[in-house]
Amino acid sequence: MQFGANGPDGQDWRVPVSEIVARRKRVSDSLASEGIQSVIVEDPVELYWLTGGRQRGILVVGATDSGVETTHWVRKSLSRARWESGGDDAPDSLCDQPRSSMLEDGLRGIGVTEVPAMLQDSLPTARWSFLSDCLSSLSPSNHNASPIIHKLREVKSDWEIDQIRTSGSVNQKMFSQISKECQVGMTELEVASIAEKVSRREGFGGRIRMRRWPMDCDRAVIVTGRSGGVPSFFDSAVGGFGSNPIAPLGSGHRRIKEAEPVLVDLVHVHRGYVSDCTRMYSFGNLSQDWLARLDDMAEIRGSLIDALNKGESCARAWELGRDMALEMGYEDNLMGIAPHQAKFLGHSVGLELDETPVLADRFIEPMIPGNTMAIEPKVVYADGAIGTEDTWYCTKEGLKCLTGGSDIPDYTELSV
């Protein structure tokens, strides 16, 4: 079967083969350093990262010098998986996945002698048990490769940074369109639809990946007035009513009123890569109390960036930002209303919205070049929420913005 262009206007939106090769090499080297012979990859996100697609199947990656031949077995669809991996230039072997009864023989045929590591952080227990039974004659092992791959994915390549930068430019278009079309009296969901139209037109595929179970996410958290003070299951500062009890996060049915803070937190995903950005709006003047709170959050944002630029650990940056907020009087309101407060001030993004490292107390390493993080100091009250957020990436020269940055004002007053 022949496949045409998979991007707009004839663009080729496949992952470059050079990216796939480099990633597999990093995994192979890391497995070798940990004394692990091979790994089985079935998780959709990791399959995309390592194969360029997420067709149903198994990727077996052998450790460097292990004698294991890295092989991509595909159950459905092999022809599409071969094309997504680069066609004739695809790295390593692609072939039909063996039947479960032949899986162990297939592994032995590519050099595997001990039970491969698995991605236990995302693998269902039933699947792990099934695979373990199928491979019971191999030398036993029980390695969890999730931390290895998650650590590797923390450092983005230049190509990945470009995807997040493009995602951020679409995010900026979404805010621009909201500024043009948003009207007093609209519901939060109506405002979300403005952003949704822009995002879909630019290629958003409809899914935002979350690593932490059982988290899911609404791509447009738009809350006006007291909606901003409503807590939810989601581990973030702002919950919102959502549209109904099975979707209790983000934009809901409340209508925008004059002189209320309208917090707009938007996510766009470009070719799998997340950008995350928040800005504030109102119709008519906000009170000086609200404006002062936003100024304080902008000051904390600047201090967080300065600390990270100086090489402080993520935990130390979090501590400095939290202490500033406490001195400003936000002990019960920083990142939520006590006791529903999120214990971070920033989260890394990539193929998932909740990657590591995090600006939180247990992440004792500094950001390093290639890390990408959404920094988002916010305060929440019963009558609303206010704050700021942009997505940044770390370079040798310091953090650089991938979303709107100073090109989008922290606050925009719209005409009634």
PLY file of the C-alpha trace (Angstrom):
ply
format ascii 1.0
element vertex 416
property float x
property float y
property float z
element edge 415
property int vertex1
property int vertex2
end_header
0.00 0.00 0.00
1.22 3.48 -0.88
0.91 6.26 1.69
0.84 9.92 0.76
1.80 12.99 2.77
0.46 12.95 6.33
0.74 16.68 7.01
-1.04 19.76 5.64
-0.41 20.88 2.06
1.73 17.88 1.23
4.10 18.18 4.18
5.79 15.06 5.46
5.02 14.92 9.18
6.86 11.69 9.85
9.58 11.63 12.49
12.97 11.84 10.74
14.75 8.51 10.57
17.85 10.14 12.08
15.80 10.92 15.20
14.59 7.32 15.51
18.12 5.94 15.07
19.57 8.32 17.66
16.87 7.51 20.22
17.30 3.76 19.84
21.05 4.17 20.26
20.53 6.11 23.49
18.20 3.40 24.80
20.63 0.63 23.83
23.52 2.39 25.54
21.48 3.03 28.69
20.35 -0.60 28.86
23.96 -1.72 28.62
25.02 0.64 31.39
22.31 -0.83 33.63
23.21 -4.43 32.81
19.89 -5.08 31.04
19.96 -7.26 27.92
16.84 -5.90 26.16
13.52 -4.17 26.59
10.02 -4.79 25.22
8.21 -1.56 24.28
4.43 -1.57 23.80
3.34 1.76 25.34
1.90 4.04 22.59
3.95 7.10 23.58
7.22 5.19 23.76
6.41 3.39 20.51
5.93 6.75 18.80
9.19 8.04 20.27
11.15 4.99 19.13
9.40 3.97 15.88
7.78 7.13 14.52
4.29 5.66 14.85
2.05 3.84 17.28
0.81 0.85 15.35
-0.16 -2.19 17.40
2.93 -4.24 18.07
6.13 -4.74 20.03
9.52 -3.11 19.65
12.39 -5.11 21.11
15.49 -2.99 21.70
18.72 -4.78 22.46
21.42 -3.34 24.68
24.64 -2.24 23.03
26.94 -5.25 22.44
24.31 -7.63 23.84
23.93 -9.61 20.62
20.19 -8.84 20.59
18.94 -7.61 17.22
16.61 -4.64 17.67
13.36 -5.68 15.97
9.96 -4.10 15.42
7.17 -6.68 15.40
3.84 -5.36 14.16
0.43 -6.90 14.59
-1.55 -4.14 12.83
-0.70 -2.40 10.50
2.68 -3.58 9.26
2.61 -1.61 5.99
1.80 1.61 7.80
4.38 0.96 10.53
7.06 0.43 7.89
6.14 3.71 6.18
5.98 5.66 9.46
9.42 4.34 10.42
10.94 5.63 7.20
9.98 3.14 4.50
13.06 1.72 2.82
15.20 3.78 5.20
13.56 2.39 8.35
16.12 1.33 10.96
16.28 -2.30 12.02
13.90 -5.08 11.04
10.10 -4.75 10.74
8.01 -7.90 10.43
4.77 -9.54 11.53
4.45 -10.09 15.26
4.71 -13.75 16.27
1.71 -15.42 17.84
1.81 -15.46 21.63
2.73 -19.16 21.62
5.74 -18.36 19.40
6.82 -15.14 21.15
9.58 -16.79 23.17
10.97 -18.53 20.09
10.87 -15.22 18.24
12.84 -13.54 20.99
15.41 -16.31 21.06
15.71 -15.95 17.29
16.89 -12.36 17.64
19.34 -13.19 20.42
17.30 -12.72 23.61
18.21 -15.17 26.39
16.63 -13.54 29.45
13.20 -12.01 30.04
13.35 -8.49 28.59
12.78 -5.43 30.74
9.29 -3.99 30.48
7.78 -0.55 30.90
6.17 -1.42 34.20
5.05 2.13 35.01
2.46 1.95 32.22
2.05 -1.78 31.55
-1.20 -3.24 32.94
-0.67 -6.01 35.47
-2.64 -8.46 33.34
-0.40 -7.82 30.36
2.76 -8.13 32.45
1.54 -11.45 33.86
0.65 -12.71 30.39
4.04 -11.83 28.94
5.81 -13.33 31.94
3.95 -16.60 31.41
4.77 -16.60 27.69
8.48 -16.09 28.41
8.80 -18.39 31.41
11.55 -20.52 29.83
13.90 -17.57 29.40
16.31 -16.69 32.19
14.26 -14.77 34.77
14.58 -11.02 35.31
12.26 -8.30 36.51
13.68 -5.02 35.22
11.53 -1.90 34.94
12.77 0.18 32.01
10.25 3.04 32.45
12.63 5.20 34.54
15.39 4.70 31.97
13.31 5.84 29.01
11.59 8.65 30.92
15.01 9.98 31.92
16.24 9.86 28.33
13.13 11.68 27.12
13.78 14.55 29.54
16.47 15.80 27.14
14.88 16.87 23.87
16.75 16.99 20.58
16.88 20.14 18.46
14.18 18.61 16.26
11.92 18.04 19.27
12.50 21.60 20.48
11.43 22.81 17.04
8.17 20.85 17.34
7.41 22.42 20.72
8.31 25.84 19.33
5.85 25.32 16.47
3.27 24.14 18.99
3.89 27.33 20.95
3.34 29.49 17.88
-0.07 27.85 17.39
-0.78 28.45 21.06
-0.10 32.13 20.43
-2.60 32.13 17.54
-5.20 30.65 19.86
-4.81 33.51 22.34
-4.90 36.06 19.54
-8.17 34.65 18.25
-9.69 34.64 21.72
-8.75 38.32 22.09
-10.61 39.04 18.83
-13.73 36.92 19.34
-14.33 36.59 23.07
-17.36 38.54 24.31
-18.93 39.24 27.67
-21.81 36.80 28.23
-20.09 33.90 26.46
-19.78 30.65 28.35
-16.36 29.26 29.15
-17.03 26.45 26.70
-17.85 28.92 23.95
-14.49 30.60 24.52
-12.82 27.19 24.47
-14.40 26.53 21.07
-12.61 29.60 19.67
-9.25 28.12 20.66
-10.31 24.64 19.55
-11.06 25.81 16.02
-7.61 27.35 15.65
-5.87 24.32 17.12
-7.75 21.81 14.98
-7.09 23.83 11.84
-3.37 23.70 12.65
-3.38 19.91 13.02
-4.24 19.07 16.64
-5.15 15.37 16.72
-7.51 15.49 19.68
-5.45 13.82 22.41
-3.28 15.13 25.23
-1.16 12.40 26.75
-0.73 12.13 30.51
1.82 9.88 32.22
0.32 9.76 35.68
-2.56 7.31 36.10
-5.54 7.92 36.06
-5.07 11.51 34.92
-6.68 12.96 31.83
-6.75 16.54 30.69
-8.92 19.14 29.03
-6.86 21.11 26.53
-8.64 24.44 27.32
-9.03 25.31 31.00
-10.98 28.55 30.84
-12.44 29.74 34.12
-14.19 33.00 34.90
-14.83 34.40 38.37
-15.78 31.81 40.96
-15.19 28.92 38.52
-11.49 29.56 39.12
-11.88 28.66 42.79
-13.47 25.25 42.20
-11.14 22.32 43.04
-10.97 19.17 40.96
-9.24 15.78 40.79
-6.55 17.24 38.55
-3.13 17.87 40.07
-2.93 21.54 39.17
-3.66 24.95 40.62
-6.90 25.53 38.73
-9.71 23.01 38.36
-12.88 24.66 37.08
-16.35 23.14 36.92
-15.87 21.34 33.62
-18.81 20.47 31.41
-20.34 17.70 33.59
-19.42 15.33 36.46
-17.61 12.84 34.21
-15.58 15.74 32.74
-15.08 17.80 35.94
-12.11 19.85 34.75
-11.72 23.11 32.92
-14.24 25.03 30.87
-17.88 24.86 31.87
-21.20 26.61 31.40
-20.59 29.73 33.49
-20.90 32.96 31.54
-18.30 35.70 31.57
-19.28 38.77 33.54
-17.75 42.23 33.64
-14.81 42.97 35.95
-14.13 39.27 36.66
-10.76 37.58 36.15
-10.88 35.20 33.18
-8.02 32.70 33.30
-7.24 31.05 29.96
-4.90 28.04 30.13
-4.36 26.50 26.69
-2.54 23.40 25.50
-1.69 22.68 21.88
-0.09 19.48 20.60
1.95 19.61 17.38
3.02 16.25 15.95
2.76 14.84 19.46
4.59 17.67 21.26
2.92 19.76 23.96
3.03 23.51 24.60
1.26 25.00 27.63
0.48 28.67 28.19
-1.78 30.79 30.45
-2.96 34.40 30.16
-5.49 36.59 31.94
-8.43 38.57 30.52
-11.30 40.67 31.77
-14.12 42.79 30.40
-13.77 46.13 32.12
-11.21 46.90 34.78
-10.04 44.28 37.22
-9.71 45.40 40.81
-6.32 46.53 42.07
-6.22 43.46 44.30
-6.35 41.14 41.29
-3.80 43.17 39.34
-1.44 43.22 42.31
-1.71 39.43 42.59
-0.82 39.05 38.92
2.19 41.34 39.35
3.31 39.16 42.25
3.04 36.01 40.14
5.06 37.66 37.39
7.72 38.55 39.98
7.83 34.96 41.21
8.08 33.73 37.62
11.12 35.96 37.09
12.75 34.66 40.27
12.15 31.05 39.25
13.78 31.64 35.88
16.72 33.46 37.48
17.27 30.61 39.92
17.18 27.98 37.19
19.50 30.06 35.01
22.00 30.13 37.89
21.98 26.33 38.02
19.84 25.93 41.11
18.07 22.60 41.41
14.38 22.35 40.56
13.70 21.70 44.25
15.62 24.79 45.30
13.86 26.95 42.70
10.50 25.66 44.00
11.55 26.47 47.56
12.58 30.01 46.61
9.33 30.61 44.72
7.22 29.19 47.53
9.02 31.32 50.13
8.42 34.43 48.05
4.73 33.58 47.85
4.55 33.05 51.60
6.19 36.41 52.24
3.62 38.00 49.91
0.79 36.47 51.95
-0.27 33.61 49.67
0.26 30.68 52.03
-3.33 29.46 51.67
-3.74 30.39 48.00
-0.58 29.45 46.11
-1.41 26.89 43.38
-4.88 26.34 44.85
-6.91 27.01 47.96
-5.78 25.07 51.03
-6.05 22.13 51.41
-6.40 21.59 47.65
-3.01 23.03 46.68
-0.70 21.63 44.02
2.83 21.27 45.35
4.74 22.50 42.31
5.35 25.66 40.33
6.23 24.11 36.98
6.09 20.80 35.10
8.06 19.47 32.18
6.35 18.86 28.84
7.12 16.85 25.73
5.05 14.01 24.32
3.17 14.13 27.63
1.88 17.05 29.67
3.28 15.81 32.99
6.88 14.86 32.31
9.90 15.27 34.57
11.68 17.18 36.04
9.16 19.20 38.05
9.58 22.40 40.06
8.86 20.56 43.29
10.68 19.58 46.44
11.96 16.11 45.47
13.61 17.00 42.15
17.12 17.69 43.38
18.84 18.16 40.01
19.05 21.39 37.99
17.56 21.81 34.54
20.02 20.88 31.82
20.14 21.77 28.12
17.26 20.08 26.31
14.84 20.15 29.25
11.47 21.76 28.49
9.25 23.08 31.25
5.98 24.99 31.70
6.49 27.47 34.56
3.16 28.52 36.07
2.89 30.45 39.36
-0.81 30.99 40.13
-2.97 31.96 43.11
-6.54 30.86 43.67
-9.40 32.37 45.68
-13.08 31.54 46.07
-13.98 34.26 43.56
-11.35 33.48 40.93
-7.83 32.55 39.95
-4.96 34.51 38.43
-1.49 33.71 37.21
0.80 33.22 34.26
2.41 30.36 32.36
4.81 29.84 29.48
6.76 26.87 28.17
10.55 27.23 28.30
13.57 25.23 27.20
16.99 25.12 28.76
20.09 26.07 26.76
23.71 26.58 27.78
22.91 30.31 27.85
19.81 29.91 30.03
16.07 29.42 29.62
14.36 30.55 26.42
10.63 30.83 25.82
8.80 28.55 23.39
5.32 30.07 23.75
4.07 33.66 23.76
6.44 35.14 26.29
6.47 38.91 26.26
4.67 38.93 22.89
1.41 38.13 24.69
0.59 40.44 27.63
0.05 38.71 30.95
-3.29 40.54 31.12
-5.59 41.94 28.46
-8.60 44.10 29.18
-11.25 43.53 26.53
-13.93 46.01 25.51
-17.43 45.38 26.79
0 1
1 2
2 3
3 4
4 5
5 6
6 7
7 8
8 9
9 10
10 11
11 12
12 13
13 14
14 15
15 16
16 17
17 18
18 19
19 20
20 21
21 22
22 23
23 24
24 25
25 26
26 27
27 28
28 29
29 30
30 31
31 32
32 33
33 34
34 35
35 36
36 37
37 38
38 39
39 40
40 41
41 42
42 43
43 44
44 45
45 46
46 47
47 48
48 49
49 50
50 51
51 52
52 53
53 54
54 55
55 56
56 57
57 58
58 59
59 60
60 61
61 62
62 63
63 64
64 65
65 66
66 67
67 68
68 69
69 70
70 71
71 72
72 73
73 74
74 75
75 76
76 77
77 78
78 79
79 80
80 81
81 82
82 83
83 84
84 85
85 86
86 87
87 88
88 89
89 90
90 91
91 92
92 93
93 94
94 95
95 96
96 97
97 98
98 99
99 100
100 101
101 102
102 103
103 104
104 105
105 106
106 107
107 108
108 109
109 110
110 111
111 112
112 113
113 114
114 115
115 116
116 117
117 118
118 119
119 120
120 121
121 122
122 123
123 124
124 125
125 126
126 127
127 128
128 129
129 130
130 131
131 132
132 133
133 134
134 135
135 136
136 137
137 138
138 139
139 140
140 141
141 142
142 143
143 144
144 145
145 146
146 147
147 148
148 149
149 150
150 151
151 152
152 153
153 154
154 155
155 156
156 157
157 158
158 159
159 160
160 161
161 162
162 163
163 164
164 165
165 166
166 167
167 168
168 169
169 170
170 171
171 172
172 173
173 174
174 175
175 176
176 177
177 178
178 179
179 180
180 181
181 182
182 183
183 184
184 185
185 186
186 187
187 188
188 189
189 190
190 191
191 192
192 193
193 194
194 195
195 196
196 197
197 198
198 199
199 200
200 201
201 202
202 203
203 204
204 205
205 206
206 207
207 208
208 209
209 210
210 211
211 212
212 213
213 214
214 215
215 216
216 217
217 218
218 219
219 220
220 221
221 222
222 223
223 224
224 225
225 226
226 227
227 228
228 229
229 230
230 231
231 232
232 233
233 234
234 235
235 236
236 237
237 238
238 239
239 240
240 241
241 242
242 243
243 244
244 245
245 246
246 247
247 248
248 249
249 250
250 251
251 252
252 253
253 254
254 255
255 256
256 257
257 258
258 259
259 260
260 261
261 262
262 263
263 264
264 265
265 266
266 267
267 268
268 269
269 270
270 271
271 272
272 273
273 274
274 275
275 276
276 277
277 278
278 279
279 280
280 281
281 282
282 283
283 284
284 285
285 286
286 287
287 288
288 289
289 290
290 291
291 292
292 293
293 294
294 295
295 296
296 297
297 298
298 299
299 300
300 301
301 302
302 303
303 304
304 305
305 306
306 307
307 308
308 309
309 310
310 311
311 312
312 313
313 314
314 315
315 316
316 317
317 318
318 319
319 320
320 321
321 322
322 323
323 324
324 325
325 326
326 327
327 328
328 329
329 330
330 331
331 332
332 333
333 334
334 335
335 336
336 337
337 338
338 339
339 340
340 341
341 342
342 343
343 344
344 345
345 346
346 347
347 348
348 349
349 350
350 351
351 352
352 353
353 354
354 355
355 356
356 357
357 358
358 359
359 360
360 361
361 362
362 363
363 364
364 365
365 366
366 367
367 368
368 369
369 370
370 371
371 372
372 373
373 374
374 375
375 376
376 377
377 378
378 379
379 380
380 381
381 382
382 383
383 384
384 385
385 386
386 387
387 388
388 389
389 390
390 391
391 392
392 393
393 394
394 395
395 396
396 397
397 398
398 399
399 400
400 401
401 402
402 403
403 404
404 405
405 406
406 407
407 408
408 409
409 410
410 411
411 412
412 413
413 414
414 415
